[in-house]
Amino acid sequence: MANEVMNRFGLDPFFDGLASHIMSPMNNWVDRDLKTDIKETDKQYLLKVDIPGVDKKDIHLGYQDGNLMLNVDQQDAKEQKDESGKVIASERSHGVMSRTYELPDVDREHITARLDNGVLEIVVPKATTSESNGSHIEIQ
């Protein structure tokens, strides 16, 4: 019975599932790690994270206790209708990815981030020497 319904609407559970898995932008990023390039200079860290097909409202970035935390939470919904407008298929997916980068002694107040063409670029300035000494008191 299930095969008859699938065939009637031109759906093949194996190949359609395979095609949607390969072609869906949602599934493409869910199945991979958050690929990251990190470049360090004397003054800052520059991170570039590949997040294709993700809206910036679905990206959460924070810094606490020497760790930069990145969370991506995306939902996707699709409907397929027949000629008369009746819904014959409705699919929903939800993907969550997170990654933590250990970056101690940074200037937390001046961390910036921007999303451009599926690449999240994060600039993390390093703390100046006087800021990073924190608890050291020089004896005169």
PAMIZA-794818 format. One record per residue: residue number from 1; residue in one letter; y, z, x of N, C-alpha, C in turn. Coordinates in Angstrom, 1 decimal, padded with zeros to 4 digits. Atoms other than C-alpha are relative to their C-alpha. Example, Ala and Ser with C-alpha at 12.3 -4.5 7.8 and 13.67 -1.06 7.14 Angstrom:
R	1	a	-001.2	000.0	000.9	-004.5	007.8	012.3	001.2	000.0	000.9
R	2	s	-001.1	000.0	-000.9	-001.1	007.1	013.7	001.1	000.8	-000.8
END
This chain:
R	1	m	-001.2	000.0	000.8	000.0	000.0	000.0	001.3	000.0	000.9
R	2	a	-001.2	000.0	-000.8	002.5	000.9	002.7	000.2	-001.3	000.7
R	3	n	-000.2	001.3	-000.7	001.8	-002.3	004.6	000.5	-001.1	-001.0
R	4	e	-000.4	001.0	001.0	002.3	-004.3	001.4	001.6	000.1	-000.2
R	5	v	-001.5	-000.2	000.2	005.8	-002.7	000.9	000.7	-000.4	001.2
R	6	m	-000.7	000.4	-001.2	006.7	-003.2	004.5	000.0	-001.5	000.2
R	7	n	000.0	001.5	-000.1	005.6	-006.9	004.4	000.9	-000.6	-001.0
R	8	r	-000.8	000.5	001.1	007.4	-007.4	001.1	001.5	-000.1	000.4
R	9	f	-001.4	000.0	-000.4	010.7	-006.5	002.7	000.2	-000.5	001.4
R	10	g	-000.1	000.6	-001.3	009.9	-008.2	006.0	000.1	001.0	001.1
R	11	l	-000.1	-001.0	-001.0	009.5	-005.0	007.9	-001.4	000.2	000.6
R	12	d	001.2	-000.3	-000.8	006.9	-004.5	010.6	000.2	001.3	000.7
R	13	p	-000.3	-001.3	-000.6	006.6	-000.9	011.5	-000.1	000.1	001.5
R	14	f	000.1	-000.1	-001.5	005.5	-001.5	015.1	001.1	-000.7	000.7
R	15	f	-001.0	000.8	-000.7	007.8	-004.3	016.1	001.4	000.4	-000.4
R	16	d	-001.3	-000.4	000.4	010.8	-003.2	014.0	000.4	001.3	000.7
R	17	g	-000.3	-001.2	-000.7	010.5	000.3	015.5	000.3	-000.2	001.5
R	18	l	-000.2	000.4	-001.4	010.2	-001.2	019.0	001.4	-000.6	000.2
R	19	a	-001.3	000.6	-000.1	013.2	-003.4	018.4	001.2	000.9	-000.2
R	20	s	-001.1	-000.9	000.2	015.4	-000.7	017.0	000.1	001.0	001.1
R	21	h	000.0	-000.9	-001.2	014.4	001.6	019.9	000.7	-000.7	001.1
R	22	i	-000.6	000.7	-001.1	015.4	-001.0	022.4	001.5	-000.4	-000.3
R	23	m	-001.3	000.6	000.3	018.5	-002.4	020.6	001.0	001.0	-000.4
R	24	s	-000.9	-001.0	000.5	020.0	000.8	019.2	000.8	000.7	001.1
R	25	p	-000.7	-000.7	-001.0	022.9	002.1	021.3	-000.2	001.5	000.0
R	26	m	000.2	-001.4	000.1	022.2	005.6	020.0	-001.3	000.3	000.8
R	27	n	001.2	-000.3	-000.7	018.6	005.5	021.3	000.1	-000.3	001.5
R	28	n	-000.1	000.3	-001.4	019.6	003.9	024.5	000.6	001.2	000.8
R	29	w	-000.5	-001.1	-000.8	021.7	006.9	025.6	-000.8	001.2	-000.2
R	30	v	000.8	-001.2	000.2	019.5	009.5	024.1	-001.2	000.1	001.0
R	31	d	001.2	000.0	-000.9	016.5	008.4	026.2	000.3	000.2	001.5
R	32	r	-000.3	-000.1	-001.4	018.4	008.6	029.5	000.8	001.3	000.3
R	33	d	-000.9	-001.1	-000.5	020.1	011.3	031.5	001.4	-000.4	-000.1
R	34	l	-001.4	000.4	-000.1	023.8	011.5	031.6	000.3	-000.4	001.5
R	35	k	-000.1	000.5	-001.4	024.1	009.3	034.7	001.4	000.3	000.5
R	36	t	-001.3	-000.4	-000.5	026.9	010.7	036.9	000.2	-000.3	001.5
R	37	d	-000.4	000.2	-001.4	028.7	009.7	040.1	001.0	001.1	000.2
R	38	i	-000.9	-001.0	-000.3	030.5	012.5	041.8	000.6	-000.3	001.4
R	39	k	-000.7	000.3	-001.3	033.1	011.9	044.6	000.9	001.2	000.3
R	40	e	-000.8	-001.2	-000.4	034.6	014.8	046.5	001.0	-000.4	001.1
R	41	t	-001.0	000.2	-001.0	037.9	014.7	048.4	000.5	001.4	000.4
R	42	d	-000.5	-001.3	-000.4	039.9	017.4	050.1	000.7	000.8	-001.2
R	43	k	-000.8	-000.6	001.0	041.9	018.0	046.9	-000.7	000.1	-001.4
R	44	q	000.6	000.0	001.3	039.5	017.3	044.0	-001.4	-000.6	000.0
R	45	y	001.2	000.6	000.3	036.2	016.3	042.5	000.3	-001.1	-001.1
R	46	l	-000.1	001.0	001.0	036.0	013.0	040.6	-001.4	-000.3	-000.6
R	47	l	001.3	000.2	000.6	033.1	012.7	038.1	000.2	-001.2	-000.9
R	48	k	000.1	001.2	000.9	032.2	009.4	036.3	-001.3	000.1	-000.7
R	49	v	001.3	-000.2	000.8	029.6	009.9	033.5	-000.1	-001.2	-000.9
R	50	d	000.2	001.1	000.9	028.1	006.9	031.7	-000.5	000.6	-001.4
R	51	i	000.3	-000.4	001.4	028.2	007.6	027.9	000.3	-001.1	-000.9
R	52	p	-000.3	001.2	000.8	028.0	004.2	026.2	-000.2	000.3	-001.5
R	53	g	000.1	-000.1	001.4	028.6	004.0	022.5	000.3	001.3	-000.6
R	54	v	-000.3	-001.4	000.5	029.9	007.6	022.1	001.5	000.1	-000.2
R	55	d	-001.4	-000.2	000.3	033.2	008.5	020.5	000.4	001.3	000.6
R	56	k	-000.4	-001.2	-000.8	035.3	011.1	022.3	-000.1	001.2	-000.9
R	57	k	000.1	-001.2	000.9	035.1	013.4	019.2	-001.4	000.6	000.1
R	58	d	001.4	-000.5	-000.1	031.4	013.8	020.0	-000.3	000.6	001.4
R	59	i	000.2	-000.5	-001.4	032.0	014.9	023.6	000.7	001.4	000.1
R	60	h	-000.5	-001.3	-000.2	032.6	018.6	024.4	-000.1	000.4	001.5
R	61	l	000.0	-000.3	-001.4	033.7	019.6	027.9	000.7	001.4	000.2
R	62	g	-000.5	-001.3	-000.2	034.3	023.1	029.2	-000.3	000.5	001.4
R	63	y	000.2	-000.6	-001.3	034.6	025.1	032.4	000.0	001.5	000.0
R	64	q	000.1	-001.5	000.0	033.4	028.7	032.9	-000.9	000.4	001.1
R	65	d	000.8	-000.6	-001.1	032.1	030.8	035.8	-000.5	-001.0	001.0
R	66	g	000.3	000.9	-001.0	032.2	028.0	038.3	-000.9	-001.2	-000.4
R	67	n	000.9	001.1	000.6	030.3	025.5	036.0	000.8	-000.9	-000.9
R	68	l	-000.5	000.9	001.0	031.6	022.4	034.3	-001.1	-000.4	-000.9
R	69	m	001.0	000.3	001.0	029.7	021.9	031.1	000.3	-001.2	-000.9
R	70	l	-000.2	001.2	000.8	029.3	018.6	029.3	-001.0	-000.1	-001.1
R	71	n	000.9	000.1	001.2	027.8	018.3	025.8	000.4	-001.2	-000.8
R	72	v	-000.2	001.2	000.9	027.4	015.1	023.8	-000.9	000.2	-001.2
R	73	d	000.7	-000.2	001.2	026.4	015.4	020.2	000.3	-001.1	-001.0
R	74	q	-000.3	001.2	000.8	026.1	012.2	018.2	-001.0	-000.2	-001.1
R	75	q	000.8	000.3	001.1	024.9	011.3	014.8	000.2	-001.5	-000.4
R	76	d	-000.1	001.4	000.4	024.2	007.8	013.5	-000.8	-000.2	-001.3
R	77	a	000.7	000.3	001.3	023.3	006.6	010.0	000.1	-001.5	-000.4
R	78	k	000.1	001.5	000.4	022.3	003.1	008.7	-000.6	-000.1	-001.3
R	79	e	000.7	000.3	001.3	021.5	001.7	005.3	-000.2	-001.5	000.0
R	80	q	000.3	001.4	000.2	019.8	-001.5	004.5	-000.2	-000.2	-001.5
R	81	k	000.1	000.3	001.4	020.3	-003.0	001.0	-000.5	-001.3	-000.3
R	82	d	000.5	001.3	000.4	018.7	-005.8	-000.9	001.1	-000.8	-000.7
R	83	e	-001.0	000.8	000.6	020.5	-008.6	-002.7	000.8	000.6	-001.1
R	84	s	-000.7	-000.6	001.1	021.4	-006.5	-005.7	000.7	001.2	000.4
R	85	g	-000.7	-001.2	-000.5	022.8	-003.7	-003.6	-000.7	001.3	000.0
R	86	k	000.8	-001.2	-000.1	020.0	-001.3	-003.9	-000.4	000.3	001.4
R	87	v	000.4	-000.5	-001.3	019.2	000.8	-000.9	-001.5	-000.1	000.2
R	88	i	001.4	000.1	-000.2	015.8	-000.2	000.5	-000.4	000.8	001.3
R	89	a	000.3	-000.8	-001.2	016.0	001.7	003.8	001.2	000.8	000.4
R	90	s	-001.1	-000.8	-000.5	018.1	004.5	005.1	-000.5	000.8	001.2
R	91	e	000.4	-000.6	-001.2	017.9	005.8	008.6	001.1	000.9	000.6
R	92	r	-001.0	-000.9	-000.7	019.6	008.7	010.4	-000.6	000.5	001.3
R	93	s	000.4	-000.5	-001.3	019.4	009.8	014.0	001.0	001.0	000.5
R	94	h	-000.8	-001.0	-000.6	020.8	012.7	015.9	-000.4	000.2	001.4
R	95	g	000.3	-000.1	-001.4	021.0	013.0	019.6	001.0	001.0	000.7
R	96	v	-000.8	-001.0	-000.8	022.2	015.9	021.9	-000.4	-000.1	001.4
R	97	m	000.2	000.0	-001.4	022.6	015.7	025.6	001.0	001.0	000.6
R	98	s	-000.9	-000.9	-000.7	024.0	018.3	028.0	-000.3	000.0	001.4
R	99	r	000.1	-000.1	-001.4	024.6	018.7	031.6	001.0	000.9	000.6
R	100	t	-000.9	-001.0	-000.6	026.1	021.4	033.8	000.1	-000.4	001.5
R	101	y	-000.3	000.3	-001.4	027.8	020.7	037.2	000.6	001.2	000.6
R	102	e	-000.5	-001.2	-000.7	028.3	023.6	039.6	001.2	-000.5	000.9
R	103	l	-001.2	000.3	-000.8	031.9	023.2	040.9	000.8	001.3	000.1
R	104	p	-000.8	-001.3	-000.1	033.2	026.6	042.1	001.4	-000.3	000.7
R	105	d	-001.4	000.0	-000.6	036.8	027.3	043.2	000.8	-001.2	-000.4
R	106	v	-000.8	001.1	000.4	038.6	024.8	041.1	001.2	000.5	-000.8
R	107	d	-001.2	-000.3	000.7	042.0	024.8	039.4	-000.3	-000.4	-001.5
R	108	r	000.5	000.3	001.4	040.7	025.1	035.8	001.1	-000.5	-000.9
R	109	e	-001.1	000.4	000.9	044.1	024.7	034.2	000.4	-001.5	000.1
R	110	h	-000.4	001.4	-000.2	044.5	021.2	035.6	-001.1	-001.0	-000.1
R	111	i	001.1	000.9	000.2	041.1	019.6	034.8	000.4	-001.0	-001.1
R	112	t	-000.3	001.0	001.0	041.6	016.3	033.0	-001.2	-000.9	-000.2
R	113	a	001.1	000.9	000.3	039.3	013.9	031.3	000.5	-001.2	-000.9
R	114	r	-000.3	001.1	000.9	039.5	010.4	029.7	-001.3	-000.8	-000.1
R	115	l	001.1	000.9	000.3	037.0	008.1	028.1	000.5	-001.4	-000.1
R	116	d	-000.4	001.4	000.0	037.3	004.4	028.8	-001.3	-000.9	000.1
R	117	n	001.1	001.0	000.0	034.7	001.7	027.9	-001.4	000.7	000.3
R	118	g	001.3	-000.7	-000.1	031.8	004.2	027.7	-000.2	000.8	001.3
R	119	v	000.1	-000.8	-001.2	032.6	005.9	031.0	001.0	001.2	-000.1
R	120	l	-000.8	-001.2	000.1	033.9	009.5	030.9	000.4	000.3	001.5
R	121	e	-000.5	-000.3	-001.4	036.1	010.2	034.0	000.7	001.3	-000.1
R	122	i	-000.5	-001.4	000.0	036.8	013.8	034.8	000.5	000.3	001.4
R	123	v	-000.6	-000.4	-001.2	039.2	014.9	037.5	000.1	001.5	000.0
R	124	v	000.1	-001.5	-000.1	038.6	018.5	038.7	000.7	000.3	001.3
R	125	p	-000.7	-000.4	-001.2	041.3	019.7	041.2	-000.6	001.2	000.6
R	126	k	000.4	-001.2	-000.7	040.2	022.2	043.8	001.1	001.0	000.0
R	127	a	-001.0	-001.1	-000.1	041.9	025.6	043.9	000.6	-000.1	001.4
R	128	t	-000.7	-000.1	-001.3	044.5	026.0	046.7	-000.6	001.2	000.7
R	129	t	000.5	-001.1	-000.8	043.6	028.4	049.5	000.5	001.3	-000.5
R	130	s	-000.5	-001.3	000.5	045.8	031.1	048.1	-000.7	000.4	-001.3
R	131	e	000.7	-000.4	001.3	044.1	030.9	044.7	-001.4	000.4	000.2
R	132	s	001.4	-000.3	-000.2	040.6	030.9	046.1	-000.3	001.3	000.7
R	133	n	000.2	-001.3	-000.7	041.1	034.1	048.2	-000.1	001.1	-001.0
R	134	g	000.1	-001.0	001.1	041.5	036.0	044.9	000.1	001.4	000.3
R	135	s	000.1	-001.5	-000.1	040.4	039.5	045.8	000.3	000.5	001.4
R	136	h	-000.3	-000.4	-001.3	041.3	039.5	049.5	001.4	000.5	000.2
R	137	i	-001.3	-000.6	-000.2	044.1	041.8	050.5	000.2	000.2	001.5
R	138	e	-000.2	-000.1	-001.4	045.5	041.4	054.0	000.6	001.4	000.4
R	139	i	-000.5	-001.3	-000.5	046.1	044.7	055.9	001.0	-000.2	001.1
R	140	q	-001.1	000.2	-001.0	049.4	044.9	057.8	000.1	001.2	001.0
END
